[in-house]
Amino acid sequence: MQQITAVSAAINGGKLFKPYIVKRIMDPETNNIILENKSNFVRNVISEDTSKMVRYALESVVALGTGRNAYVENYRVGGKTGTAQKVSNGRYMVGNYITSFIGFLPSDNPQIVIYVAIDNPKGISAYGGTVSAPIFKNIATDAIRALNISKPEIGLEKEYRYFDVKFVTVNDVIGYNVSDAIKILKDFSLEYSGSGNSVISMAPPAGSRVPVGSTIRLMLG
């Protein structure tokens, strides 16, 4: 809760709010609100300009740095990895860590903050970027659908490495003849329906970000 509260204040323009667990309690039969928590502003902790710089710095961690496994295509994500060696009886434990990732999106207008911490992960390199960041990505992807978070303006592009699944933008081929469409969409697998020699619709639509080699369905007419 302290982590979420602190990060929220750092990225929302510098405004610290008193946290709460439950938004509201409702009567199950009448749906009347029994108790409702509202935003409780405490104080400003940093300036708006500083908060903007923090958001940019944390977005670069996800796009270019150790948090790259938390990157969500088509969305601007900011965050920070954490790898803490645990202590017992005043001494650091050997091979025993808490790996974490705290992130938010969209980074230009944050709407959700998610904190993932794994106590002593087994069978994997114990780093926040390799253990907790992918879990954040899965939760964030579900949250985007559940909360219907719209895609923001383009931010930092992910810096791909040789072992990453690379995403690319689907070019618009509506109105093109089939032979030209094949050349333009050479990075994808194509499926066709309809008859004719001209593309009249496509799925996924132009502008989508999908993995290289994905299937693009073209309707011909």
C-alpha positions as CSV (number, residue, x, y, z in Angstrom):
1,M,0.0,0.0,0.0
2,Q,2.9,2.4,0.8
3,Q,4.5,1.6,-2.5
4,I,1.3,2.2,-4.5
5,T,0.6,5.4,-2.6
6,A,4.2,6.8,-3.2
7,V,4.3,5.9,-6.9
8,S,0.8,7.3,-7.5
9,A,1.9,10.6,-6.0
10,A,5.1,10.7,-8.1
11,I,3.3,10.2,-11.4
12,N,-0.1,12.0,-11.0
13,G,1.3,15.5,-10.9
14,G,2.7,15.3,-7.4
15,K,-0.5,15.0,-5.4
16,L,-0.5,12.7,-2.4
17,F,-3.9,11.1,-1.5
18,K,-4.9,9.1,1.5
19,P,-5.2,5.5,0.2
20,Y,-8.2,3.2,0.8
21,I,-9.0,-0.5,0.1
22,V,-12.7,-0.6,-0.8
23,K,-14.3,2.0,-3.0
24,R,-17.8,1.4,-1.8
25,I,-20.1,-1.1,0.1
26,M,-23.6,-1.7,-1.3
27,D,-26.7,-3.4,0.0
28,P,-26.9,-6.7,-2.0
29,E,-30.7,-6.5,-2.3
30,T,-31.4,-2.8,-2.9
31,N,-28.0,-1.7,-4.3
32,N,-28.1,1.3,-2.0
33,I,-24.7,2.6,-1.1
34,I,-23.9,1.9,2.6
35,L,-20.4,3.3,2.6
36,E,-18.4,5.0,-0.1
37,N,-14.8,6.2,0.1
38,K,-13.8,9.3,-1.8
39,S,-10.5,10.9,-2.7
40,N,-8.9,12.5,0.2
41,F,-6.1,15.0,-0.8
42,V,-3.3,15.3,1.7
43,R,-0.7,17.6,0.1
44,N,1.6,18.2,-2.9
45,V,4.8,16.3,-2.6
46,I,6.6,17.3,-5.9
47,S,5.9,19.8,-8.7
48,E,4.0,19.0,-11.9
49,D,7.2,19.3,-13.9
50,T,9.1,16.9,-11.7
51,S,6.2,14.4,-11.9
52,K,6.3,14.6,-15.7
53,M,10.0,13.9,-15.7
54,V,9.5,10.9,-13.4
55,R,6.8,9.5,-15.8
56,Y,9.2,9.8,-18.7
57,A,12.1,8.2,-16.8
58,L,9.9,5.3,-15.8
59,E,8.5,4.9,-19.3
60,S,12.1,4.6,-20.6
61,V,12.7,1.8,-18.0
62,V,10.0,-0.3,-19.7
63,A,10.7,0.7,-23.3
64,L,14.5,0.6,-23.2
65,G,15.7,-0.9,-19.9
66,T,15.3,-3.6,-17.3
67,G,11.4,-3.5,-17.4
68,R,11.1,-4.4,-21.0
69,N,9.1,-7.5,-20.2
70,A,6.3,-5.3,-18.9
71,Y,5.9,-3.5,-22.2
72,V,2.3,-3.6,-23.5
73,E,2.0,-3.1,-27.3
74,N,0.0,0.0,-28.3
75,Y,0.2,1.4,-24.8
76,R,2.6,3.7,-22.9
77,V,3.8,1.9,-19.8
78,G,6.0,3.1,-17.1
79,G,7.5,1.2,-14.2
80,K,10.5,0.0,-12.1
81,T,11.9,-3.4,-11.3
82,G,13.0,-4.4,-7.9
83,T,15.3,-7.2,-6.6
84,A,15.8,-7.4,-2.9
85,Q,18.0,-9.9,-1.1
86,K,16.2,-11.1,2.0
87,V,17.6,-10.9,5.5
88,S,17.5,-13.4,8.4
89,N,19.0,-12.8,11.8
90,G,20.8,-9.7,10.6
91,R,22.5,-11.4,7.6
92,Y,21.7,-11.6,3.9
93,M,20.2,-14.9,2.9
94,V,21.9,-16.8,0.1
95,G,19.8,-17.2,-3.1
96,N,16.6,-15.9,-1.4
97,Y,15.1,-12.7,-2.9
98,I,11.9,-10.8,-3.3
99,T,11.5,-9.8,-6.9
100,S,9.1,-7.0,-7.8
101,F,7.8,-4.7,-10.4
102,I,5.6,-1.6,-9.9
103,G,4.1,-0.1,-13.1
104,F,1.4,2.2,-14.4
105,L,-0.3,3.1,-17.7
106,P,-0.8,5.0,-19.8
107,S,2.3,6.8,-18.8
108,D,1.2,10.1,-20.2
109,N,-2.1,10.0,-18.3
110,P,-1.9,7.3,-15.6
111,Q,-5.1,5.5,-14.8
112,I,-3.9,2.3,-13.0
113,V,-1.0,1.3,-10.9
114,I,-0.1,-2.3,-10.4
115,Y,2.5,-3.7,-7.9
116,V,3.7,-7.3,-8.2
117,A,6.0,-8.9,-5.7
118,I,7.2,-12.5,-5.7
119,D,8.7,-14.0,-2.5
120,N,11.7,-16.3,-3.2
121,P,10.9,-17.4,-6.8
122,K,12.3,-20.8,-7.8
123,G,13.7,-22.2,-11.0
124,I,14.3,-18.8,-12.7
125,S,16.8,-15.9,-12.6
126,A,15.6,-14.0,-9.6
127,Y,15.2,-10.5,-11.0
128,G,12.2,-8.2,-11.0
129,G,12.5,-7.7,-14.8
130,T,12.4,-11.5,-15.5
131,V,9.9,-12.7,-12.8
132,S,7.5,-9.9,-11.9
133,A,7.4,-7.7,-15.0
134,P,5.8,-10.4,-17.2
135,I,3.1,-10.9,-14.5
136,F,2.5,-7.2,-14.5
137,K,2.0,-7.3,-18.3
138,N,-0.6,-10.0,-18.1
139,I,-2.6,-8.2,-15.3
140,A,-2.3,-4.8,-17.2
141,T,-3.5,-6.4,-20.4
142,D,-6.6,-7.7,-18.6
143,A,-7.1,-4.4,-16.8
144,I,-7.0,-2.5,-20.2
145,R,-9.9,-4.6,-21.4
146,A,-11.9,-4.5,-18.1
147,L,-11.6,-0.7,-17.7
148,N,-11.8,0.0,-21.5
149,I,-8.6,2.2,-21.4
150,S,-8.2,3.9,-24.8
151,K,-4.9,3.8,-26.6
152,P,-2.8,6.9,-26.0
153,E,-0.6,8.9,-28.4
154,I,2.5,7.1,-29.3
155,G,5.3,7.1,-26.8
156,L,8.7,5.5,-26.6
157,E,9.2,2.5,-28.9
158,K,10.4,-0.7,-27.3
159,E,14.1,-1.5,-28.0
160,Y,14.0,-5.0,-29.3
161,R,16.7,-7.6,-28.7
162,Y,17.3,-10.8,-30.6
163,F,15.3,-13.0,-28.3
164,D,12.2,-10.7,-28.2
165,V,9.0,-11.3,-30.1
166,K,9.0,-8.3,-32.4
167,F,5.8,-6.3,-33.1
168,V,5.2,-4.2,-36.2
169,T,2.5,-1.9,-37.5
170,V,0.1,-3.3,-40.1
171,N,0.1,-1.1,-43.2
172,D,-3.1,-0.1,-45.0
173,V,-3.7,-2.1,-48.2
174,I,-7.4,-1.4,-48.7
175,G,-7.9,-0.4,-52.4
176,Y,-4.7,-2.2,-53.5
177,N,-4.6,-5.1,-55.9
178,V,-3.6,-8.4,-54.4
179,S,-0.1,-8.6,-55.8
180,D,0.8,-5.1,-54.4
181,A,-0.8,-6.0,-51.0
182,I,1.3,-9.2,-50.8
183,K,4.5,-7.1,-51.3
184,I,3.4,-4.5,-48.7
185,L,2.5,-7.2,-46.1
186,K,5.5,-9.4,-46.7
187,D,6.2,-9.8,-43.0
188,F,2.8,-11.5,-42.4
189,S,0.9,-14.6,-43.3
190,L,-2.1,-13.8,-45.5
191,E,-5.5,-15.4,-45.7
192,Y,-8.1,-14.4,-48.4
193,S,-11.9,-14.5,-48.7
194,G,-14.2,-13.2,-51.3
195,S,-13.5,-12.9,-55.0
196,G,-11.9,-10.2,-57.1
197,N,-8.4,-8.7,-57.3
198,S,-8.8,-5.7,-55.0
199,V,-8.6,-5.6,-51.2
200,I,-11.9,-4.1,-49.7
201,S,-11.3,-4.8,-46.0
202,M,-8.7,-6.3,-43.7
203,A,-8.4,-7.7,-40.2
204,P,-6.7,-6.7,-38.0
205,P,-7.2,-3.2,-39.2
206,A,-4.4,-1.0,-40.6
207,G,-2.4,0.7,-37.8
208,S,-2.6,-2.3,-35.4
209,R,0.6,-3.5,-33.8
210,V,0.9,-7.3,-34.1
211,P,3.8,-9.8,-33.9
212,V,5.8,-10.4,-37.1
213,G,4.4,-13.4,-38.9
214,S,0.8,-12.9,-37.7
215,T,-2.1,-13.8,-39.9
216,I,-3.7,-10.9,-41.8
217,R,-7.2,-11.6,-43.3
218,L,-8.0,-9.8,-46.5
219,M,-11.5,-9.5,-48.0
220,L,-11.3,-9.3,-51.8
221,G,-13.9,-7.7,-54.1
